[in-house]
Amino acid sequence: MSKSTDNLNQVFYYNSDDSCILYSNLLSELNRGCVYHSKVFSKTSSFFLNLLKAIIHNVDITLLDPLQPVHESNSYTEVKATTFVSFEEFKSLIKNSTAQVSIFTSGTTGQPKKVTHTVQNLIREVRENNKHLNDIWAYAYNPTHMAGLQVLFQALLNQNTIIDVFSKGNREIVELIKNKKITHISATPTFYRFLLPLYQPIDSLKSVSLGGEKSNDSLIIAISKSFPKAKIFNIYASTEAGTIFSSHGSNFKIQNNKLDLVKIIDNELLLHYSLLGTSEGLNEEWYATGDIVEWIDQHEKIFKFISRKNEMINVGGNKVNPNKVEEILLEMKQIKACFVYGKPNPLLGNMIFADLVLYDSSSITEIEIRKSLREILEPFEIPRKIGFVKSLETTRTGKLKRKK
């Protein structure tokens, strides 16, 4: 017998707050009840069950969460009772599903946008082979977000265990990583910035992925120190297209299989429509992502991300990239996280402001910060006001909220 039919007593989903579901429980629950086309679920376990039930019964579904500022009419479909002979049969139903899954963009800089994907599009980057059979995943994303779905399917199709750490405190996350022997974790750079540094490195992790936001080399170095045996993957993905690029650092390479599907025009990344879901505004052959990049080696197709097109701030006719200012601030050992933004000014158009979160045992003054910045930045790039805060606002997907 294969592992998948022998091991239904393995845990599928664990949350210290509300539930533990075995794979045997999962298959039993999927055989009964109705499917909601769109509904807010208070428990991630209930959300997973409804989503998977819709997929295996070929029912279209819209994924919502309590913080989402959108309104969808709710309805449900009665489904016939079924009996799974094996986990392999369950996987086959997922892979051959005709259901369409609608999700919403994160709303990092504006209103969320609805995007609809086929199941095949959602699972196209899943790596399914024997070396992944014993993986244990920390679930650090909002389950209604593209990244959360991709972690779900990566774990599910390899019959792995998912340990829910989303919205939990740092101490509990560290204890879960240790006690549950988690091997894989994927999360936003914001998640890692608030989790690290650790008092003691953890060597049980085999793989650490970060995505959803621009990262930098200093964060990747901090992750490698905290999880010394883990391979680190920097992921570029979007709600519209799913995962597109992966690297071990800040630079990305356009692989040969994507040479005809990716273009860079005027330093903006464009994606071919065949990589995308469906949504209003996604009707052209090439989709402008709004992500600004810089060639590192154009011949070898190596580049790095610079900023979002709509995040550039006009200060007296000069364009300021807030990501650049944030990267420099984060190089200061006292600063744990930061948010750089513009505020309207009648003379300059905008002035640069910065909110900083310091490490608990650190102290640094605004004067000291300005002195360091003057050695690196142009005068118009230096924040006019620097505030010290305890936390930064994040979106429903765990990313730094950019709209201010």
C-alpha positions in Angstrom: 0.0 0.0 0.0 1.1 3.6 -0.6 1.7 6.0 2.2 -1.4 7.9 1.4 -3.8 5.0 2.0 -1.9 3.7 5.0 -1.6 6.9 6.9 -5.0 8.4 7.3 -4.4 8.7 11.1 -1.9 11.4 10.4 -2.8 14.9 11.4 -4.0 17.1 8.6 -4.6 20.4 10.5 -3.7 21.5 14.0 -4.6 24.7 15.8 -3.9 25.0 19.5 -7.0 27.3 19.8 -9.7 25.2 18.4 -9.2 22.0 16.5 -7.1 19.0 15.3 -8.2 17.2 12.2 -6.9 13.8 11.1 -6.8 12.9 7.4 -9.4 10.2 8.2 -11.7 12.9 9.8 -11.1 15.1 6.7 -12.3 12.5 4.2 -15.3 11.6 6.4 -16.4 15.3 6.7 -16.0 15.9 3.0 -18.5 13.2 2.2 -21.4 15.0 3.8 -23.4 18.3 4.0 -23.7 21.3 1.7 -21.2 23.7 0.1 -21.4 27.4 0.7 -20.6 29.5 -2.4 -19.3 32.4 -0.2 -19.3 32.7 3.6 -17.2 34.0 6.4 -16.0 31.2 8.7 -14.8 31.9 12.2 -12.5 28.8 12.2 -9.9 28.0 9.6 -10.7 24.3 10.0 -14.3 25.0 8.8 -13.1 27.2 6.0 -10.8 24.4 4.8 -13.6 21.8 4.9 -15.9 24.0 2.9 -13.3 24.9 0.3 -12.2 21.3 -0.3 -15.8 20.1 -0.4 -16.5 22.7 -3.1 -13.5 21.7 -5.1 -14.1 17.9 -5.1 -17.8 18.5 -6.0 -17.0 21.0 -8.8 -18.8 23.9 -7.1 -17.6 27.4 -7.7 -16.7 29.3 -4.5 -15.7 32.8 -3.4 -13.4 33.0 -0.4 -14.1 35.7 2.2 -12.7 36.6 5.6 -14.1 38.8 8.4 -11.8 41.8 7.7 -12.6 42.0 4.0 -14.4 45.3 2.9 -16.4 43.5 0.1 -19.9 42.2 -0.1 -20.8 38.9 -1.7 -24.2 37.3 -1.8 -24.2 33.9 0.0 -25.8 30.7 -1.1 -25.2 27.0 -0.8 -25.4 23.8 -2.9 -26.5 20.5 -1.6 -24.0 17.8 -2.5 -24.5 14.0 -2.8 -22.9 11.8 -0.2 -19.8 10.1 -1.5 -17.3 7.5 -0.1 -13.6 7.8 -0.8 -11.8 4.5 -1.3 -8.4 6.1 -0.9 -6.6 9.3 -0.4 -5.3 8.9 -4.0 -8.9 9.1 -5.2 -9.4 12.3 -3.2 -6.3 13.8 -4.8 -7.5 12.9 -8.2 -10.8 14.7 -7.6 -8.8 17.8 -6.6 -6.6 17.7 -9.7 -9.4 17.1 -12.1 -11.9 19.6 -10.5 -13.8 22.0 -12.7 -14.5 24.3 -9.8 -13.4 28.0 -10.0 -12.1 29.7 -6.9 -12.4 33.5 -6.5 -10.2 35.3 -4.1 -9.4 39.0 -3.4 -6.2 41.0 -3.7 -4.7 42.0 -0.3 -5.7 45.7 -0.4 -2.2 46.7 0.5 -2.6 50.1 -1.3 -6.3 50.2 -2.1 -9.6 48.4 -2.4 -9.3 44.6 -2.8 -10.0 43.2 -6.4 -11.7 39.9 -7.1 -9.7 37.4 -9.2 -11.0 34.0 -10.2 -8.7 30.9 -10.7 -9.2 27.4 -11.9 -8.0 24.7 -9.4 -5.3 23.7 -11.9 -3.9 27.2 -11.8 -3.8 27.2 -8.0 -1.9 23.9 -7.8 0.5 24.3 -10.8 3.5 25.0 -8.6 2.9 22.2 -6.1 6.0 19.9 -5.8 4.6 16.4 -5.2 7.2 13.7 -4.6 8.5 11.3 -2.0 11.0 13.7 -0.5 8.1 15.9 0.7 6.1 13.0 2.4 7.3 13.9 5.9 7.1 17.7 5.7 5.3 19.6 8.5 4.1 23.1 7.5 3.6 26.1 9.7 0.6 27.9 8.4 1.4 31.6 8.7 -0.9 33.1 6.0 -4.5 34.2 5.9 -6.2 31.1 4.4 -8.2 33.2 1.9 -5.1 34.7 0.3 -3.2 33.2 -2.6 -0.1 32.4 -0.5 -2.3 30.6 2.0 -4.0 28.5 -0.6 -0.6 27.5 -2.1 0.7 26.4 1.2 -2.5 24.4 1.8 -2.3 22.6 -1.5 1.5 21.9 -1.2 0.9 20.3 2.2 -2.4 18.6 1.3 -1.3 16.9 -2.0 1.8 15.5 -0.1 -0.5 14.4 2.8 1.5 16.7 5.2 0.5 18.2 8.5 -0.4 21.9 8.8 0.3 23.7 12.1 -1.7 27.0 12.3 0.5 29.9 13.5 -1.4 32.7 11.8 -2.1 35.7 14.2 -0.4 34.0 17.1 2.1 35.6 19.4 5.9 35.2 18.9 6.4 33.0 21.9 3.7 30.6 20.9 4.9 30.4 17.3 8.4 29.6 18.5 7.1 26.9 20.9 5.0 25.4 18.1 7.9 25.3 15.7 10.0 23.4 18.4 7.3 21.1 19.8 5.6 20.2 16.6 8.9 19.7 14.8 7.9 22.0 12.0 10.1 21.6 8.9 8.7 24.2 6.5 7.4 27.7 6.9 6.3 30.3 4.4 5.3 33.8 5.5 5.6 37.5 4.7 8.8 39.5 5.4 6.7 41.5 8.0 6.0 38.2 9.8 9.7 37.4 10.1 10.7 40.9 11.1 8.5 40.7 14.1 9.4 37.1 14.9 13.2 37.5 14.8 15.7 37.4 16.3 15.4 34.2 18.3 17.1 33.7 21.6 18.4 30.4 20.3 18.6 29.2 16.7 16.2 26.4 15.7 17.7 23.8 13.5 14.6 21.6 12.8 13.5 23.8 9.9 14.5 22.6 6.4 12.9 25.3 4.4 11.9 28.9 5.0 10.1 30.9 2.3 9.2 34.6 2.3 6.9 36.4 -0.1 4.1 38.9 -0.6 6.4 41.9 0.0 9.8 43.1 -1.0 12.5 41.6 1.1 16.2 42.6 1.5 19.5 40.8 2.2 19.7 41.8 5.9 16.4 40.0 6.6 17.5 37.0 4.7 20.8 36.9 6.7 18.7 37.3 10.0 16.6 34.3 8.9 19.6 32.2 8.1 21.1 32.9 11.6 17.8 31.9 13.3 17.2 28.8 11.2 20.7 27.7 10.3 19.8 24.4 8.6 17.0 25.8 6.4 17.1 26.6 2.7 15.8 30.1 2.2 13.5 30.9 -0.7 12.4 34.4 -1.7 9.1 34.1 -3.6 7.5 36.5 -6.0 3.8 35.8 -6.4 0.6 37.7 -6.9 -3.1 37.1 -6.4 -3.6 37.5 -10.2 -1.0 34.9 -11.2 0.2 32.8 -8.2 3.9 32.0 -7.9 6.1 33.3 -10.7 9.7 33.5 -9.4 11.8 32.0 -6.6 15.4 32.7 -5.5 17.7 32.3 -2.6 18.3 36.1 -2.2 17.1 39.4 -3.4 17.9 38.8 -7.1 15.5 36.8 -9.4 16.2 35.1 -12.7 13.7 34.6 -15.6 14.0 30.9 -16.3 13.9 29.5 -19.8 10.4 28.1 -19.4 9.1 31.7 -18.7 11.0 33.7 -21.3 7.9 34.0 -23.5 5.6 34.7 -20.6 7.5 37.5 -18.8 8.5 40.9 -20.2 10.1 44.0 -18.7 9.2 47.3 -20.4 10.3 50.7 -19.0 11.5 48.8 -15.9 8.0 47.4 -15.2 7.3 43.7 -14.9 4.6 42.4 -17.4 3.0 38.9 -17.3 1.4 37.0 -20.1 -2.4 36.4 -19.8 -1.9 32.6 -19.8 -0.4 32.9 -16.2 -3.4 34.8 -14.9 -6.8 34.2 -13.4 -9.8 36.2 -14.6 -10.8 39.6 -13.4 -12.0 43.0 -14.5 -9.0 44.7 -16.1 -7.2 41.4 -16.9 -8.3 41.4 -20.5 -5.1 42.3 -22.4 -2.5 39.9 -23.6 0.1 41.4 -21.2 -0.7 42.4 -17.6 1.3 45.3 -16.1 2.0 44.2 -12.6 2.9 47.7 -11.3 6.2 46.2 -9.9 9.3 48.2 -10.9 12.5 46.3 -11.4 16.2 46.9 -12.1 18.3 44.7 -14.3 21.3 43.1 -12.5 22.4 41.2 -15.6 20.2 41.6 -18.6 22.0 39.0 -20.7 21.4 36.4 -18.0 17.9 37.7 -17.3 18.7 38.5 -13.6 16.9 41.4 -11.9 15.7 42.7 -8.6 12.5 44.4 -7.5 12.8 48.1 -6.6 9.3 49.2 -5.7 5.6 49.3 -6.6 4.9 51.9 -9.3 2.1 53.5 -7.2 4.3 53.7 -4.1 6.7 56.3 -5.4 6.3 59.6 -3.6 6.7 63.0 -5.3 8.7 65.4 -3.1 9.2 68.8 -4.7 9.5 67.2 -8.2 11.8 64.4 -7.0 10.6 60.8 -6.9 11.3 59.1 -3.6 11.2 55.3 -3.3 10.0 54.5 0.2 11.3 50.9 -0.1 14.8 52.3 -0.5 14.5 54.5 2.6 13.1 51.5 4.6 15.9 49.2 3.6 18.5 51.7 4.8 16.6 52.3 8.1 16.4 48.5 8.6 20.2 48.2 8.3 20.4 50.0 11.7 20.6 47.4 14.3 18.2 49.1 16.7 15.3 49.1 14.2 13.1 46.0 14.0 10.5 47.3 11.4 9.6 50.5 9.7 7.1 52.2 7.4 8.0 55.1 5.2 5.2 57.2 3.6 4.3 60.6 2.2 2.0 63.2 3.7 0.5 66.0 1.5 2.3 69.4 1.6 1.1 72.5 -0.2 4.6 73.6 -1.2 6.4 70.3 -1.9 3.5 68.0 -2.9 4.5 65.6 -0.2 6.8 65.3 2.8 8.4 62.0 3.9 7.4 60.5 7.2 8.6 57.3 8.9 7.2 55.2 11.7 9.7 52.9 13.4 9.5 49.9 15.7 12.6 49.4 17.8 13.9 46.2 19.4 12.8 45.9 23.0 16.3 46.5 24.4 17.3 49.2 21.9 17.3 53.0 22.0 18.1 55.5 19.3 17.1 59.1 18.9 15.6 60.9 15.9 18.8 63.0 15.7 21.0 60.0 15.5 18.9 58.4 12.8 19.0 61.6 10.7 22.7 61.8 11.0 23.1 58.3 9.6 20.6 58.9 6.8 22.4 62.1 5.7 25.5 60.0 4.9 23.5 57.9 2.4 20.4 59.6 1.2 19.6 62.8 -0.7 18.1 65.6 1.5 14.6 65.1 -0.1 14.7 61.4 0.7 15.2 61.9 4.5 12.0 61.7 6.6 10.9 65.1 7.9 9.3 63.4 10.9 10.3 60.1 12.5 7.9 58.5 15.0 8.5 55.6 17.3 5.6 53.2 17.6 4.9 49.8 19.2 3.5 48.2 16.1 2.7 48.8 12.4 -0.7 48.2 10.8 -0.9 45.1 8.6 -3.4 44.0 6.0 -5.6 40.9 6.4 -2.9 38.9 4.7 -0.2 39.9 7.1 1.6 42.4 4.9 2.6 45.9 5.9 -0.4 48.2 5.0 1.0 50.8 2.6 -2.0 53.1 2.3 -1.9 55.9 4.9 
